[in-house]
Amino acid sequence: MATTTLLPSFVMAAVCIGFIQFLESSSCQQQSNDKKPNFIIILADDMGWGDLGANIAEGQSHTPNLDKMALEGLRLTDFHSAASTCSPSRASLLTGRLGIRNGVTHNFATTSVGGLPINETTLAEALKPCGYMTGLIGKWHLGHHGSFHPNRRGFDYYYGIPYSNDMGCTDSPGYDLPACEPCPQRASDPHRLDGGCSTKLALPLMENAAILEQPLNLSSLSARYSYQAVTFMMNARRAGRPFFLYVALAHMHVPLSPAHVSPERGPYEESLREMDQLVGNIRACSDGNTLIWFTGDNGPWAQKCHLSGSVGPFLGKWQTMQGNYYY
């Protein structure tokens, strides 16, 4: 059984430090591939501390796989997000450096031409010299042009979306995102990436540098991520190489687009169960030489009300005053 670590709903940039110290050790290059541990980081998006059954004393749990992971692994309860938004927290997770040092202090937009500064070393770039296969499944959001693309930042394989799932119109809008307005013909400008959308850029699904689908059907994304993650691990195993797999989920960021919604559960609960099953699939495919971290990027997006997660008992001034206070 794989060794598992649960970091409930907080990103800690220093998670990287242990990896990098391992890489810098004199024995790194001397170790045979079958002795090198595999690393999997699963990053939830906008998940709340109180969303996990392992963190709540009462009520129905929608995360049995993660609860089991917390019970059988190491549960770390005093970790903190490196930032309150997507791009900076991801940059810190992959570099081990806070935004004030790595240069990423805000979210990148669909129109951004930059990204994570190229002089920053990612975890994937640090592991490759030790013979690791490196893969990213999911959301990147650290620059999607030229030298900022995941394939140029140490990842051998990339499958996912270049930024958040609400940053573009989709075939399956989901909850908390209106349908894209009808796209006119592209005859006026055949080079437009958005197909002529009059509102937002159509959200693409990418495999390495190729666009597989645009606009993306969000309701199929979880199943695709699960399949690609398992396939990546199996390919590394067949190649006899250790691997680093970074799975940056769309869950629990709006728009929520679970493949199935039941009368008993709302879209948020169904999305939690879908995320939990995805994690369970990945863990089931791992072996005893694999270290798995599960964490979240920055806590719930409280403004989304019933479509956002729970902070549990951790209510600060903003939550108690609903933002209606002055400094």
HUVENJO-V439381 format. One record per residue. N is the residue number from 1. RES is the residue in one letter. SS is DSSP state (alpha for helix, beta for strand, coil for the rest). NEAR is the number of other C-alpha atoms within 8 Angstrom. D_LAST is the distance of its C-alpha to the last C-alpha in whole Angstrom. Layout:
BEGIN
N;RES;SS;NEAR;D_LAST
N;RES;SS;NEAR;D_LAST
END
This chain:
BEGIN
1;M;coil;5;51
2;A;coil;11;48
3;T;beta;10;45
4;T;beta;12;42
5;T;beta;14;38
6;L;beta;14;36
7;L;beta;14;32
8;P;coil;13;30
9;S;coil;13;28
10;F;coil;14;26
11;V;coil;15;27
12;M;coil;11;28
13;A;coil;15;29
14;A;coil;9;31
15;V;alpha;9;34
16;C;alpha;12;35
17;I;alpha;8;36
18;G;alpha;8;39
19;F;alpha;9;41
20;I;alpha;10;41
21;Q;alpha;8;42
22;F;alpha;8;45
23;L;alpha;10;46
24;E;alpha;7;46
25;S;coil;7;48
26;S;coil;6;52
27;S;coil;6;53
28;C;coil;10;51
29;Q;coil;6;54
30;Q;coil;6;57
31;Q;coil;8;55
32;S;coil;6;57
33;N;alpha;9;55
34;D;alpha;8;56
35;K;alpha;7;55
36;K;coil;9;51
37;P;coil;10;49
38;N;beta;10;47
39;F;beta;10;43
40;I;beta;12;41
41;I;beta;11;38
42;I;beta;13;37
43;L;beta;12;33
44;A;beta;15;32
45;D;coil;15;29
46;D;coil;15;26
47;M;coil;18;28
48;G;coil;14;26
49;W;alpha;14;27
50;G;alpha;12;28
51;D;alpha;13;30
52;L;coil;14;33
53;G;alpha;14;36
54;A;alpha;9;36
55;N;alpha;9;32
56;I;coil;9;33
57;A;coil;6;35
58;E;coil;4;36
59;G;coil;5;36
60;Q;coil;5;38
61;S;coil;7;38
62;H;coil;12;38
63;T;coil;12;38
64;P;alpha;9;42
65;N;alpha;10;42
66;L;alpha;14;39
67;D;alpha;11;39
68;K;alpha;8;43
69;M;alpha;11;41
70;A;alpha;13;39
71;L;alpha;9;42
72;E;alpha;7;44
73;G;coil;10;42
74;L;beta;9;39
75;R;beta;10;36
76;L;beta;9;33
77;T;coil;6;30
78;D;coil;4;27
79;F;coil;9;27
80;H;coil;7;24
81;S;coil;12;23
82;A;coil;14;23
83;A;coil;10;21
84;S;coil;10;19
85;T;coil;10;22
86;C;alpha;12;25
87;S;alpha;13;27
88;P;alpha;16;25
89;S;alpha;17;26
90;R;alpha;11;29
91;A;alpha;15;30
92;S;alpha;15;29
93;L;alpha;15;31
94;L;alpha;11;34
95;T;alpha;13;33
96;G;coil;11;32
97;R;coil;11;29
98;L;coil;11;26
99;G;alpha;14;25
100;I;alpha;7;24
101;R;alpha;6;28
102;N;alpha;13;29
103;G;coil;8;28
104;V;coil;13;26
105;T;coil;8;23
106;H;coil;7;23
107;N;coil;10;25
108;F;coil;13;28
109;A;coil;7;29
110;T;coil;7;33
111;T;coil;5;33
112;S;coil;8;32
113;V;coil;7;35
114;G;coil;10;34
115;G;coil;11;33
116;L;coil;12;33
117;P;coil;10;34
118;I;coil;8;38
119;N;coil;4;38
120;E;coil;8;36
121;T;coil;9;38
122;T;coil;10;38
123;L;alpha;12;39
124;A;alpha;12;42
125;E;alpha;11;43
126;A;alpha;11;43
127;L;alpha;12;45
128;K;alpha;11;47
129;P;coil;7;49
130;C;coil;8;50
131;G;coil;9;52
132;Y;coil;11;49
133;M;beta;11;49
134;T;beta;14;46
135;G;beta;13;44
136;L;beta;14;41
137;I;beta;15;41
138;G;beta;13;38
139;K;coil;12;35
140;W;coil;11;35
141;H;coil;13;32
142;L;coil;14;32
143;G;coil;14;34
144;H;coil;12;38
145;H;coil;8;40
146;G;alpha;6;42
147;S;alpha;7;41
148;F;alpha;15;38
149;H;coil;11;40
150;P;alpha;12;40
151;N;alpha;11;44
152;R;alpha;9;43
153;R;coil;13;41
154;G;coil;13;43
155;F;coil;13;44
156;D;coil;8;47
157;Y;beta;10;47
158;Y;beta;14;44
159;Y;beta;13;44
160;G;beta;13;41
161;I;coil;13;38
162;P;coil;13;36
163;Y;coil;12;33
164;S;coil;10;31
165;N;coil;11;33
166;D;coil;8;31
167;M;coil;11;32
168;G;coil;9;35
169;C;beta;14;37
170;T;coil;14;40
171;D;coil;10;43
172;S;coil;10;41
173;P;coil;14;38
174;G;coil;13;37
175;Y;beta;11;34
176;D;coil;8;31
177;L;coil;9;33
178;P;coil;7;35
179;A;coil;9;38
180;C;coil;12;39
181;E;coil;7;41
182;P;coil;6;44
183;C;coil;9;45
184;P;coil;8;48
185;Q;coil;7;50
186;R;alpha;9;50
187;A;alpha;5;53
188;S;alpha;5;51
189;D;coil;7;49
190;P;coil;7;51
191;H;coil;4;48
192;R;coil;8;45
193;L;coil;7;44
194;D;coil;8;42
195;G;coil;11;45
196;G;coil;11;44
197;C;coil;13;41
198;S;coil;8;40
199;T;coil;7;36
200;K;coil;10;36
201;L;coil;11;38
202;A;beta;14;40
203;L;coil;13;38
204;P;beta;12;41
205;L;beta;14;42
206;M;beta;14;44
207;E;beta;11;46
208;N;coil;9;46
209;A;coil;6;46
210;A;beta;6;48
211;I;beta;9;46
212;L;beta;8;48
213;E;beta;8;46
214;Q;beta;10;44
215;P;coil;11;43
216;L;coil;12;42
217;N;coil;10;43
218;L;alpha;11;40
219;S;alpha;10;42
220;S;alpha;8;44
221;L;alpha;8;42
222;S;alpha;10;42
223;A;alpha;8;45
224;R;alpha;8;46
225;Y;alpha;13;43
226;S;alpha;11;45
227;Y;alpha;8;48
228;Q;alpha;10;47
229;A;alpha;12;46
230;V;alpha;11;49
231;T;alpha;8;51
232;F;alpha;9;50
233;M;alpha;12;50
234;M;alpha;8;54
235;N;alpha;8;54
236;A;alpha;12;53
237;R;alpha;9;55
238;R;alpha;7;58
239;A;alpha;6;58
240;G;coil;8;58
241;R;coil;12;54
242;P;coil;14;51
243;F;beta;13;48
244;F;beta;13;44
245;L;beta;13;43
246;Y;beta;11;39
247;V;beta;12;39
248;A;beta;13;35
249;L;coil;13;35
250;A;coil;11;34
251;H;coil;13;33
252;M;coil;15;31
253;H;coil;13;29
254;V;coil;12;30
255;P;coil;11;32
256;L;beta;14;34
257;S;coil;12;37
258;P;coil;11;40
259;A;coil;6;43
260;H;coil;5;44
261;V;coil;9;42
262;S;coil;7;44
263;P;coil;5;43
264;E;coil;4;42
265;R;coil;9;39
266;G;coil;9;37
267;P;alpha;12;36
268;Y;alpha;13;33
269;E;alpha;9;35
270;E;alpha;14;38
271;S;alpha;13;36
272;L;alpha;13;36
273;R;alpha;10;39
274;E;alpha;10;40
275;M;alpha;11;38
276;D;alpha;13;39
277;Q;alpha;10;43
278;L;alpha;12;42
279;V;alpha;11;41
280;G;alpha;10;44
281;N;alpha;10;47
282;I;alpha;11;45
283;R;alpha;9;46
284;A;alpha;6;49
285;C;alpha;8;50
286;S;coil;10;49
287;D;coil;7;51
288;G;coil;7;51
289;N;coil;10;50
290;T;beta;12;47
291;L;beta;12;44
292;I;beta;13;41
293;W;beta;11;37
294;F;beta;12;35
295;T;beta;14;32
296;G;beta;15;29
297;D;coil;19;27
298;N;coil;17;23
299;G;coil;15;23
300;P;coil;11;23
301;W;coil;9;22
302;A;alpha;7;20
303;Q;alpha;5;20
304;K;alpha;7;24
305;C;alpha;6;24
306;H;alpha;6;28
307;L;alpha;11;28
308;S;coil;16;26
309;G;coil;17;26
310;S;coil;10;25
311;V;coil;12;23
312;G;coil;10;25
313;P;coil;5;24
314;F;coil;5;21
315;L;coil;9;18
316;G;coil;6;14
317;K;alpha;7;11
318;W;alpha;10;11
319;Q;alpha;8;15
320;T;alpha;8;15
321;M;alpha;8;12
322;Q;coil;6;14
323;G;coil;8;11
324;N;coil;6;10
325;Y;coil;6;7
326;Y;coil;3;4
327;Y;coil;2;0
END
